[in-house]
Amino acid sequence: MSENVTHTAALDDCFRLMLTSDEVCEAFKEVGRTQRAFARLGGVTRSGDRFTVQLLTDFRVRWKGRRPEDRLEPKLGFVLGWLCHRAADRQMKPVFREAEPGHSESPSECSVYHDAFLFREVYAGGKEGPYRPGMFEEGPAGAEDLFRTLLQRALVGLHTFIPDREDVEGWLGRLFALQQGFEVDLKRYAAAISRPDPEKVRRFITAVNFYDAGEPIIAAARGIQRGEPVTAGQVREVTRIEARSHYAQALRTGYGYLRAASDFFAGDMSPEALRERLDVGRPGRDGKGV
């Protein structure tokens, strides 16, 4: 569950900017329009830095001659989701470490409050998809909606929903533990959304400057979401302005990764140059791994 809403919001906002931009190739826009659900799954999946350059290199060669059975469109969408996930992680993991040094609980309370904030701010308390109103409420109905929404992420964690033939009982145990973890997380998310602790809001949202609705890149993303006339020129401008809040920095980085990948996909950039622009192998903002 950890950071699910934050990662999904960052992906959705980066895609909004990408689809409005005139700096991103049409192939990326195509999958951004048609493969959002699968891209969101990539947006909550770890370890993208190990595979994204390799996959983009392969897809670039095969794209023009692709066949329907290759399913390259959803695969490319998943990779774009991975890029947005890495951008959010590189920005936010250091914030969790700084805001809660030495914390042992997973997910961290900081990440829970970030998710709760974005659930309200970006998804209007579930009125905007892919979430639903009441899905974080305590009780059978809310828990059922939550588990349905997050089951896809669970499947990625388990790698497959086919039982482990060598250890069926162990597989069942892991699945049960995962379900139990969702139920525990649900209570924490419900409290952060419906009964937020003012001190935790100050500590995890305000004091760290998590989100500033007035920043140009965030304002542009919300404007696109509301159907307001945001132009490609405005996207170009706001993505070059230095961002201050952490969420704005995550969007700026994520859009930059999408743009770099687009330049690679539509041109003759080398894989080594792409790795450089995607910060592959580099530590996060605080000098540590992500």
C-alpha positions in Angstrom: 0.0 0.0 0.0 2.9 2.3 0.8 2.9 5.5 -1.3 0.3 4.1 -3.8 -1.6 7.3 -4.1 1.5 9.5 -4.2 3.0 7.4 -7.0 -0.3 7.3 -8.9 -0.9 11.0 -8.6 2.7 11.8 -9.8 2.2 9.5 -12.8 -1.2 11.0 -13.7 0.1 14.5 -13.4 3.2 13.7 -15.5 1.0 12.2 -18.1 -1.2 15.2 -18.1 1.8 17.4 -18.8 3.1 14.9 -21.4 -0.2 14.8 -23.3 -0.3 18.6 -23.5 3.4 18.9 -24.4 4.8 19.4 -27.9 8.2 18.0 -26.8 7.1 14.3 -26.5 6.8 11.9 -29.4 3.4 10.7 -30.6 4.1 7.1 -29.6 4.3 8.1 -26.0 1.2 10.2 -26.3 -0.6 7.3 -27.9 0.1 4.9 -25.0 -0.5 7.8 -22.5 -4.0 8.1 -23.9 -4.8 4.4 -24.3 -2.7 2.5 -21.7 -3.2 4.6 -18.5 -4.4 1.6 -16.4 -1.3 -0.5 -17.2 1.0 2.5 -16.9 -0.4 3.1 -13.4 0.6 -0.5 -12.5 4.1 0.4 -13.6 3.8 3.6 -11.5 3.6 1.5 -8.3 6.3 -1.1 -9.3 9.9 -0.9 -8.1 13.3 -1.5 -9.7 12.5 0.2 -13.0 16.1 1.5 -13.2 17.2 -2.1 -13.9 15.1 -2.6 -17.0 13.8 0.7 -18.5 16.8 1.5 -20.8 17.0 -2.1 -22.0 13.3 -2.2 -22.8 13.2 1.2 -24.4 16.1 0.2 -26.6 14.3 -3.0 -27.7 11.0 -1.3 -28.2 12.6 1.5 -30.3 13.9 -1.1 -32.8 10.6 -3.0 -33.0 8.0 -0.1 -32.8 7.4 0.6 -36.5 7.1 -3.1 -37.3 5.1 -4.1 -34.2 2.2 -6.5 -34.5 -0.9 -6.6 -32.3 0.2 -9.8 -30.7 3.5 -8.1 -29.5 1.4 -5.9 -27.2 4.1 -3.3 -27.3 1.7 -0.4 -26.5 0.8 -1.6 -22.9 4.4 -2.7 -22.4 5.6 0.8 -23.3 3.0 2.3 -21.1 4.2 0.2 -18.2 7.8 1.5 -18.8 6.6 5.1 -18.8 4.9 4.4 -15.5 8.2 3.0 -14.2 9.9 6.3 -15.1 7.4 8.3 -13.1 7.8 5.9 -10.2 11.5 6.5 -10.1 11.1 10.2 -10.2 8.7 10.1 -7.2 11.0 7.8 -5.3 14.1 9.8 -5.9 12.4 12.9 -4.5 10.3 11.4 -1.7 12.3 8.6 -0.1 14.8 11.1 1.3 11.8 13.1 2.8 10.6 10.0 4.6 14.1 9.5 6.1 14.4 13.1 7.1 10.9 13.5 8.6 11.0 10.2 10.5 14.6 9.3 11.2 14.9 5.7 12.4 11.2 4.8 11.8 10.5 1.1 11.8 6.8 1.0 10.9 6.0 0.3 7.2 4.5 2.3 5.6 5.9 5.3 7.4 3.5 7.7 8.9 4.9 10.4 6.6 4.0 8.4 3.5 0.5 7.7 4.9 0.0 11.5 5.3 1.3 12.2 1.9 -1.1 9.7 0.4 -4.0 11.0 2.4 -3.3 14.6 1.3 -3.1 13.7 -2.4 -6.2 11.5 -2.1 -8.1 14.7 -1.1 -6.2 17.2 -3.2 -5.7 15.4 -6.6 -8.5 12.8 -6.4 -11.1 14.9 -4.6 -11.5 12.2 -1.9 -12.1 9.5 -4.5 -14.4 11.4 -6.9 -11.6 11.2 -9.5 -10.5 7.7 -10.8 -8.9 5.3 -10.2 -10.0 5.7 -6.6 -13.5 5.7 -5.2 -15.3 7.7 -2.5 -15.2 5.8 0.8 -12.6 3.4 -0.2 -10.4 4.3 2.8 -13.3 4.2 5.2 -13.2 1.7 7.9 -15.7 -1.1 7.5 -16.5 -3.9 5.1 -17.5 -1.7 2.1 -14.4 0.5 2.2 -12.1 -2.5 2.8 -13.6 -4.4 -0.2 -13.0 -1.4 -2.5 -9.5 -0.9 -1.2 -8.5 -4.5 -1.7 -9.9 -4.6 -5.2 -8.0 -1.5 -6.2 -4.7 -2.6 -4.7 -4.9 -6.3 -5.7 -3.0 -5.6 -8.9 -0.1 -4.2 -6.9 -0.2 -7.3 -4.8 0.1 -9.5 -7.9 3.2 -7.7 -8.9 4.7 -8.3 -5.5 3.9 -12.0 -5.8 5.0 -12.0 -9.4 2.2 -14.4 -10.3 -1.2 -15.4 -9.0 -0.5 -19.0 -9.9 0.2 -20.9 -6.7 3.8 -21.9 -6.1 3.8 -25.6 -6.9 6.8 -26.3 -4.8 5.4 -24.5 -1.8 1.6 -24.0 -2.0 1.2 -23.6 1.7 3.9 -20.9 1.8 2.3 -19.2 -1.1 -1.1 -19.1 0.8 0.7 -17.8 3.8 2.2 -14.9 1.9 -1.1 -14.0 0.3 -2.8 -14.0 3.7 -0.1 -11.8 5.2 -0.5 -9.4 2.4 -4.2 -9.2 2.9 -3.8 -8.7 6.6 -1.3 -5.9 5.9 -3.9 -4.1 3.8 -6.4 -4.3 6.6 -3.9 -2.8 9.1 -3.0 0.0 6.6 -6.6 0.8 6.0 -7.1 2.0 9.6 -4.1 4.3 9.4 -5.2 5.7 6.1 -8.8 6.2 7.3 -7.5 8.1 10.3 -5.2 10.3 8.3 -8.0 11.2 5.8 -11.0 11.6 8.1 -9.3 12.5 11.4 -5.9 14.0 10.5 -3.6 14.8 13.5 -2.8 18.6 13.2 0.7 18.0 14.4 1.4 15.3 11.9 -0.1 17.5 9.1 2.3 20.3 10.2 5.3 17.9 10.5 4.8 15.8 7.3 3.0 18.2 4.9 3.6 21.9 5.9 7.1 21.8 7.5 8.7 19.7 4.7 6.9 21.8 2.0 5.4 18.7 0.4 2.8 20.4 -1.9 2.3 24.0 -3.0 -0.8 24.4 -5.1 0.5 27.8 -6.3 3.6 26.5 -8.0 3.4 26.8 -11.8 3.9 23.1 -12.6 1.3 21.9 -10.1 -1.2 24.6 -11.1 -0.7 23.6 -14.8 -1.4 19.9 -13.9 -4.6 20.8 -11.9 -5.7 23.1 -14.8 -5.3 20.3 -17.3 -7.2 18.0 -15.0 -10.1 20.6 -14.7 -10.2 21.0 -18.5 -8.8 24.5 -18.5 -6.9 25.8 -21.6 -3.3 24.9 -20.8 -1.0 25.2 -23.9 2.0 23.3 -24.9 4.0 26.5 -24.5 2.8 26.8 -21.0 3.9 23.2 -20.2 7.3 24.0 -21.7 7.6 27.0 -19.5 6.4 25.5 -16.2 8.6 22.4 -16.5 11.7 24.6 -16.8 10.9 26.7 -13.7 12.8 25.6 -10.6 10.4 23.7 -8.4 10.3 24.3 -4.6 7.8 21.8 -3.0 8.7 18.1 -3.1 5.7 17.2 -5.2 6.5 19.8 -7.8 10.1 18.6 -7.9 8.9 15.0 -8.5 6.7 16.2 -11.4 9.5 18.2 -12.9 11.8 15.2 -12.7 9.2 12.8 -14.0 8.4 15.0 -17.0 12.1 15.3 -17.6 12.5 11.5 -17.6 9.5 11.1 -20.1 11.0 13.8 -22.3 14.5 12.2 -22.2 12.9 8.8 -23.0 11.0 10.3 -25.9 14.1 11.9 -27.3 15.7 8.5 -27.2 12.8 6.7 -28.7 12.3 9.1 -31.6 15.9 9.7 -32.3 19.4 8.1 -32.3 20.5 8.8 -28.8 22.7 6.1 -27.3 21.5 3.9 -24.4 24.5 5.3 -22.4 23.3 8.9 -22.9 19.7 7.9 -21.9 21.0 6.3 -18.7 22.7 9.6 -17.9 19.6 11.6 -18.4 17.5 9.1 -16.4 20.0 9.3 -13.4 20.4 5.5 -13.6 22.9 4.4 -10.9 22.9 7.7 -9.1 21.8 8.1 -5.5 18.7 10.0 -4.5 18.4 13.6 -3.4 20.1 12.9 0.0 23.0 10.9 -1.5 21.5 7.5 -0.5 19.8 4.9 -2.5 16.1 5.0 -3.4 
